[in-house]
Amino acid sequence: MLCNNIRRLRFEHNDMSQEELANAVGVTRQTIISIEKGKYTPSVLLALKIAKFFGRIVEEVIYLKEGENNGESSG
């Protein structure tokens, strides 16, 4: 399962609003809401933009939840 720390990072970044983050990375507020809720998987480009904005590596922003199969076969 794909998870993210975007909400936590926003609050650590001076209680930044979803709108402010959206404007900073060039998407809509609805996109940020959907990513935070796990309803939308961001593109690699968007994930990189968000990570760069917060000064983090992508894996600190968006990550795979441990112990999940994630739909991958072991064949």
C-alpha positions as YAML, in Angstrom:
chain: A
units: angstrom
residues:
- id: 1
  name: MET
  ca: [0.00, 0.00, 0.00]
- id: 2
  name: LEU
  ca: [1.30, 3.44, -0.91]
- id: 3
  name: CYS
  ca: [1.36, 5.86, 2.03]
- id: 4
  name: ASN
  ca: [2.58, 9.41, 2.49]
- id: 5
  name: ASN
  ca: [3.74, 11.94, 5.06]
- id: 6
  name: ILE
  ca: [2.51, 15.02, 3.22]
- id: 7
  name: ARG
  ca: [0.07, 16.16, 5.90]
- id: 8
  name: ARG
  ca: [2.72, 15.85, 8.62]
- id: 9
  name: LEU
  ca: [5.28, 17.66, 6.48]
- id: 10
  name: ARG
  ca: [2.84, 20.51, 5.83]
- id: 11
  name: PHE
  ca: [2.28, 20.99, 9.54]
- id: 12
  name: GLU
  ca: [6.03, 20.86, 10.22]
- id: 13
  name: HIS
  ca: [6.41, 23.51, 7.52]
- id: 14
  name: ASN
  ca: [4.73, 26.32, 9.49]
- id: 15
  name: ASP
  ca: [1.24, 24.78, 9.33]
- id: 16
  name: MET
  ca: [1.18, 25.15, 5.55]
- id: 17
  name: SER
  ca: [-2.25, 24.80, 3.97]
- id: 18
  name: GLN
  ca: [-3.09, 22.32, 1.23]
- id: 19
  name: GLU
  ca: [-3.70, 25.29, -1.07]
- id: 20
  name: GLU
  ca: [-0.22, 26.72, -0.41]
- id: 21
  name: LEU
  ca: [1.45, 23.39, -1.15]
- id: 22
  name: ALA
  ca: [-0.68, 22.92, -4.26]
- id: 23
  name: ASN
  ca: [0.35, 26.34, -5.57]
- id: 24
  name: ALA
  ca: [4.00, 25.65, -4.79]
- id: 25
  name: VAL
  ca: [4.09, 22.41, -6.80]
- id: 26
  name: GLY
  ca: [1.68, 23.40, -9.56]
- id: 27
  name: VAL
  ca: [-1.43, 21.31, -8.85]
- id: 28
  name: THR
  ca: [-4.88, 21.91, -7.40]
- id: 29
  name: ARG
  ca: [-5.80, 21.72, -3.75]
- id: 30
  name: GLN
  ca: [-8.04, 18.76, -4.62]
- id: 31
  name: THR
  ca: [-4.99, 16.86, -5.88]
- id: 32
  name: ILE
  ca: [-3.16, 17.39, -2.58]
- id: 33
  name: ILE
  ca: [-6.28, 16.32, -0.65]
- id: 34
  name: SER
  ca: [-6.58, 13.14, -2.73]
- id: 35
  name: ILE
  ca: [-2.90, 12.27, -2.31]
- id: 36
  name: GLU
  ca: [-3.04, 12.80, 1.47]
- id: 37
  name: LYS
  ca: [-6.12, 10.56, 1.72]
- id: 38
  name: GLY
  ca: [-4.48, 7.86, -0.39]
- id: 39
  name: LYS
  ca: [-7.11, 8.14, -3.12]
- id: 40
  name: TYR
  ca: [-4.66, 9.34, -5.78]
- id: 41
  name: THR
  ca: [-1.14, 8.20, -6.59]
- id: 42
  name: PRO
  ca: [1.01, 11.10, -7.72]
- id: 43
  name: SER
  ca: [3.16, 10.87, -10.82]
- id: 44
  name: VAL
  ca: [6.88, 10.48, -10.32]
- id: 45
  name: LEU
  ca: [7.32, 14.09, -11.39]
- id: 46
  name: LEU
  ca: [4.82, 15.36, -8.83]
- id: 47
  name: ALA
  ca: [6.30, 13.17, -6.09]
- id: 48
  name: LEU
  ca: [9.74, 14.60, -6.87]
- id: 49
  name: LYS
  ca: [8.40, 18.18, -6.83]
- id: 50
  name: ILE
  ca: [6.76, 17.65, -3.43]
- id: 51
  name: ALA
  ca: [9.89, 16.03, -2.00]
- id: 52
  name: LYS
  ca: [12.12, 18.81, -3.34]
- id: 53
  name: PHE
  ca: [9.78, 21.46, -1.94]
- id: 54
  name: PHE
  ca: [10.14, 19.98, 1.56]
- id: 55
  name: GLY
  ca: [13.88, 19.32, 1.14]
- id: 56
  name: ARG
  ca: [13.38, 15.57, 1.50]
- id: 57
  name: ILE
  ca: [14.01, 12.48, -0.56]
- id: 58
  name: VAL
  ca: [10.94, 10.93, -2.18]
- id: 59
  name: GLU
  ca: [10.96, 7.95, 0.20]
- id: 60
  name: GLU
  ca: [10.50, 10.31, 3.15]
- id: 61
  name: VAL
  ca: [7.39, 11.75, 1.53]
- id: 62
  name: ILE
  ca: [5.78, 8.78, -0.24]
- id: 63
  name: TYR
  ca: [6.52, 5.18, 0.71]
- id: 64
  name: LEU
  ca: [5.29, 1.61, 0.54]
- id: 65
  name: LYS
  ca: [3.75, 0.34, 3.75]
- id: 66
  name: GLU
  ca: [5.82, -2.53, 5.17]
- id: 67
  name: GLY
  ca: [4.42, -6.05, 5.12]
- id: 68
  name: GLU
  ca: [2.12, -5.52, 2.15]
- id: 69
  name: ASN
  ca: [2.29, -7.57, -1.04]
- id: 70
  name: ASN
  ca: [1.53, -4.50, -3.17]
- id: 71
  name: GLY
  ca: [0.21, -6.69, -5.98]
- id: 72
  name: GLU
  ca: [3.66, -7.85, -7.06]
- id: 73
  name: SER
  ca: [4.17, -11.49, -7.97]
- id: 74
  name: SER
  ca: [7.23, -13.36, -6.81]
- id: 75
  name: GLY
  ca: [7.66, -15.33, -10.01]
...
